[in-house]
Amino acid sequence: MIKDVEQYPDVYQKERAERFGVCQKALCHTLKKMGLTYKKTLPPVPK
């Protein structure tokens, strides 16, 4: 799972959960337990 997060850092948790065949809540719990909480990278807002 760590490699998946490194390879696809901007994937939604729902998409990642579908790829692993688990529910989103289970994935969220596992990521937090592993210390892999993250926020999606957003492009800068033009001024």
VEXLOFI-348270 format. One record per residue: residue in three letters; x, y, z of N, C-alpha, C, O in turn. Coordinates in Angstrom, 2 decimals. Layout:
<site 'ALA' <X Y Z> <X Y Z> <X Y Z> <X Y Z>>
...
END
This chain:
<site 'MET' <0.82 -1.19 0.00> <0.00 0.00 0.00> <0.87 1.26 0.00> <0.51 2.26 -0.62>>
<site 'ILE' <2.00 1.21 0.68> <2.89 2.37 0.71> <3.35 2.73 -0.70> <3.36 3.90 -1.07>>
<site 'LYS' <3.71 1.72 -1.48> <4.16 1.97 -2.86> <3.03 2.57 -3.69> <3.28 3.44 -4.54>>
<site 'ASP' <1.80 2.12 -3.46> <0.66 2.65 -4.20> <0.46 4.13 -3.88> <0.20 4.93 -4.78>>
<site 'VAL' <0.59 4.50 -2.62> <0.44 5.90 -2.21> <1.57 6.74 -2.81> <1.34 7.86 -3.25>>
<site 'GLU' <2.79 6.19 -2.83> <3.92 6.93 -3.42> <3.75 7.07 -4.92> <4.06 8.13 -5.48>>
<site 'GLN' <3.26 6.02 -5.58> <3.13 6.04 -7.03> <1.95 6.90 -7.49> <2.03 7.57 -8.52>>
<site 'TYR' <0.86 6.88 -6.72> <-0.34 7.64 -7.07> <-0.76 8.51 -5.89> <-1.76 8.21 -5.23>>
<site 'PRO' <-0.04 9.58 -5.59> <-0.32 10.39 -4.41> <-1.63 11.18 -4.48> <-2.18 11.55 -3.43>>
<site 'ASP' <-2.15 11.45 -5.66> <-3.34 12.29 -5.80> <-4.63 11.51 -6.07> <-5.64 12.09 -6.44>>
<site 'VAL' <-4.59 10.19 -5.88> <-5.78 9.38 -6.09> <-6.71 9.54 -4.89> <-6.26 9.57 -3.75>>
<site 'TYR' <-8.01 9.64 -5.16> <-8.99 9.71 -4.07> <-8.99 8.40 -3.30> <-8.72 7.34 -3.87>>
<site 'GLN' <-9.31 8.47 -2.01> <-9.35 7.26 -1.19> <-10.38 6.28 -1.74> <-10.17 5.07 -1.68>>
<site 'LYS' <-11.48 6.77 -2.25> <-12.51 5.89 -2.80> <-11.95 5.07 -3.96> <-12.21 3.87 -4.05>>
<site 'GLU' <-11.19 5.70 -4.84> <-10.58 5.00 -5.98> <-9.56 3.98 -5.50> <-9.49 2.87 -6.03>>
<site 'ARG' <-8.76 4.35 -4.50> <-7.75 3.44 -3.97> <-8.41 2.24 -3.30> <-7.94 1.11 -3.43>>
<site 'ALA' <-9.50 2.49 -2.57> <-10.23 1.41 -1.90> <-10.79 0.42 -2.93> <-10.73 -0.79 -2.72>>
<site 'GLU' <-11.32 0.94 -4.03> <-11.84 0.06 -5.09> <-10.72 -0.78 -5.68> <-10.92 -1.96 -5.98>>
<site 'ARG' <-9.55 -0.19 -5.86> <-8.41 -0.91 -6.43> <-7.97 -2.06 -5.51> <-7.57 -3.12 -6.00>>
<site 'PHE' <-8.04 -1.85 -4.19> <-7.64 -2.88 -3.23> <-8.79 -3.79 -2.84> <-8.58 -4.79 -2.15>>
<site 'GLY' <-10.01 -3.46 -3.26> <-11.16 -4.30 -2.96> <-11.62 -4.21 -1.51> <-12.09 -5.20 -0.94>>
<site 'VAL' <-11.48 -3.03 -0.91> <-11.93 -2.80 0.47> <-12.83 -1.57 0.49> <-12.89 -0.82 -0.48>>
<site 'CYS' <-13.52 -1.36 1.61> <-14.35 -0.16 1.72> <-13.45 1.03 2.06> <-12.35 0.87 2.58>>
<site 'GLN' <-13.95 2.22 1.77> <-13.17 3.44 1.99> <-12.83 3.63 3.46> <-11.74 4.10 3.79>>
<site 'LYS' <-13.75 3.28 4.34> <-13.52 3.45 5.78> <-12.36 2.58 6.25> <-11.53 3.02 7.05>>
<site 'ALA' <-12.29 1.34 5.75> <-11.20 0.44 6.12> <-9.86 0.98 5.61> <-8.85 0.92 6.31>>
<site 'LEU' <-9.87 1.51 4.40> <-8.65 2.08 3.83> <-8.20 3.29 4.64> <-7.02 3.41 4.96>>
<site 'CYS' <-9.12 4.17 4.99> <-8.81 5.36 5.78> <-8.20 4.96 7.11> <-7.19 5.53 7.54>>
<site 'HIS' <-8.81 3.99 7.77> <-8.31 3.51 9.06> <-6.89 2.95 8.92> <-6.02 3.23 9.74>>
<site 'THR' <-6.66 2.16 7.88> <-5.34 1.56 7.65> <-4.29 2.63 7.36> <-3.18 2.57 7.88>>
<site 'LEU' <-4.64 3.61 6.52> <-3.69 4.67 6.20> <-3.31 5.46 7.45> <-2.14 5.79 7.64>>
<site 'LYS' <-4.29 5.77 8.29> <-4.00 6.50 9.53> <-3.12 5.67 10.44> <-2.19 6.20 11.06>>
<site 'LYS' <-3.40 4.38 10.53> <-2.62 3.48 11.38> <-1.16 3.41 10.91> <-0.24 3.28 11.72>>
<site 'MET' <-0.97 3.50 9.59> <0.37 3.46 9.01> <1.04 4.83 9.03> <2.21 4.95 8.67>>
<site 'GLY' <0.32 5.87 9.46> <0.87 7.22 9.49> <0.92 7.86 8.12> <1.74 8.75 7.87>>
<site 'LEU' <0.05 7.42 7.22> <0.06 7.93 5.85> <-1.13 8.83 5.56> <-1.76 8.70 4.50>>
<site 'THR' <-1.44 9.74 6.47> <-2.51 10.69 6.18> <-1.97 11.69 5.17> <-0.79 12.05 5.21>>
<site 'TYR' <-2.81 12.13 4.28> <-2.36 13.05 3.25> <-3.52 13.88 2.74> <-4.69 13.54 2.95>>
<site 'LYS' <-3.18 14.97 2.08> <-4.16 15.83 1.44> <-3.82 15.85 -0.04> <-2.65 15.79 -0.42>>
<site 'LYS' <-4.84 15.93 -0.87> <-4.58 15.99 -2.30> <-3.79 17.26 -2.62> <-3.98 18.30 -1.99>>
<site 'THR' <-2.92 17.17 -3.60> <-2.16 18.31 -4.06> <-3.03 19.11 -5.02> <-3.49 18.59 -6.03>>
<site 'LEU' <-3.25 20.36 -4.69> <-4.06 21.21 -5.55> <-3.16 22.17 -6.32> <-2.15 22.63 -5.80>>
<site 'PRO' <-3.53 22.46 -7.58> <-2.73 23.42 -8.34> <-2.87 24.81 -7.73> <-3.89 25.12 -7.13>>
<site 'PRO' <-1.85 25.66 -7.88> <-1.93 27.01 -7.32> <-3.05 27.81 -7.99> <-3.31 27.64 -9.18>>
<site 'VAL' <-3.68 28.66 -7.24> <-4.76 29.50 -7.75> <-4.14 30.75 -8.38> <-3.38 31.46 -7.71>>
<site 'PRO' <-4.45 31.02 -9.66> <-3.89 32.23 -10.29> <-4.48 33.48 -9.65> <-5.65 33.51 -9.26>>
<site 'LYS' <-3.66 34.53 -9.55> <-4.11 35.79 -8.94> <-4.67 36.73 -9.97> <-5.09 37.84 -9.63>>
END
